[in-house]
Amino acid sequence: MLTALDLHRIGSEAVSHNVLNSGVDFLRAALDRWDGNASFVKSSDTFDRHRNLRQTDLRKVEKFHDQILERKGPRSTFHSTYERPFNKTLARKKKYHKKDEVVLGELGNSIQGQKQYYRLCRGEDLRVIDVTSRLYCRYVTNGSPLYKIGPLRMEVQSLDPYVVTLEEVVTPSEAADLVDASARYLMRSSTIRANGGSAESFMRTSSTAWMLDSDLPVLSELTHRIEQIAGVNAQQNRGAEMYQVVNYGVGGHYTVHHDYIDKGLINNRIATFLVYLKDVPQGGRTVFPWVGTGVRPKRGSALLWYNMNRVGMPDSRLQHGACPVLLGDKWVINKWIFYGGQLHTLPCGPEKKGDTIRQPQA
Ligand SMILES: O=C(O)CCC(=O)C(=O)O
């Protein structure tokens, strides 16, 4: 069990990183534990002196929390506070009683996106019943002999933009093999910068291993399955990128971002096929702030969405993020499908503005 001192240290550390909401919580818990231990303390003078110091610390931090909240709002990349101040007079201000607005179906500003990301990470669903009531599950073969006898269970998570989950795309033993084989190649993940380079960032705290289709039989098999299910060319180099395995520890996350990249049309990522290689006991959802929903990692299941439409226009509604892992760890494998790889296989046709390339069929 954590002692009062442990709790106090964690609280102080949180405060020093501007995580003021949790900082206050831990400092308060330290004080409560201190009081709980009062009967074991021999010298009441020393006890009172320490207690008063801790109480003063807590008050100071609460005051600091309120000042930051007033000046900067509840969250940025660099700080977090509660939505309302501790001070009762401040808490009466109108701005602390506004109903949280939700922006869906279009790209809002990044602060709104972050707010919605946090709400989805807490397990909320931001959509209205009119939208959710049209969703459905069905078995799909996509006309492929591979799935004729054992069709895949597909659940539509969003119709527009189109996002689906597919169950049991890899078996538990294949998932375990993929985790084992990639573990030794893991390196700290990076993100792509505006200048085309890449760098480590607090926005993405995970480790990554790049794997070739030829590295393991299960990888070339998975490519074949992706092609059959999604009806795309997923062959490495021409049709898709190498596989990227990602491992998140406790607290590991990836804030809101999009998968399409600014390096021309041909090698841009028209679709993302992401497979969960493990269950995550708590946290770690993949969430779509502008769609208003998220998916809980389930071993063997895949998530498929289209980052661009058929004419190559990016769809910014497909921004997404990986929520912090709260318990256990998280393993996923990404296959990003290239726009250029589909040019010779997709029929041209009259397209509606939002048309995706191909959707799995029953
Ligand atoms: O881990 C996830 O749930 C999402 C991963 C992701 O967005 C990415 O690797 O680009």
The ligand as a Tripos MOL2 file, in Angstrom:
@<TRIPOS>MOLECULE
LIG
   10     9     1     0     0
SMALL
NO_CHARGES

@<TRIPOS>ATOM
      1 O1         -3.1680    2.2040  -31.6210 O.co2     1 LIG1
      2 C1         -4.1990    2.6320  -32.0830 C.2       1 LIG1
      3 O2         -5.2930    2.3670  -31.6030 O.co2     1 LIG1
      4 C2         -4.1350    3.5840  -33.2520 C.3       1 LIG1
      5 C3         -2.7870    3.6280  -33.8820 C.3       1 LIG1
      6 C4         -2.6120    4.7570  -34.8180 C.2       1 LIG1
      7 O3         -3.4280    5.6150  -34.9280 O.2       1 LIG1
      8 C5         -1.4050    4.8400  -35.6350 C.2       1 LIG1
      9 O4         -0.4620    4.0590  -35.4170 O.co2     1 LIG1
     10 O5         -1.3800    5.7090  -36.5380 O.co2     1 LIG1
@<TRIPOS>BOND
     1     1     2 2
     2     2     3 1
     3     2     4 1
     4     4     5 1
     5     5     6 1
     6     6     7 2
     7     6     8 1
     8     8     9 2
     9     8    10 1
@<TRIPOS>SUBSTRUCTURE
     1 LIG1         1 GROUP 0 **** ****
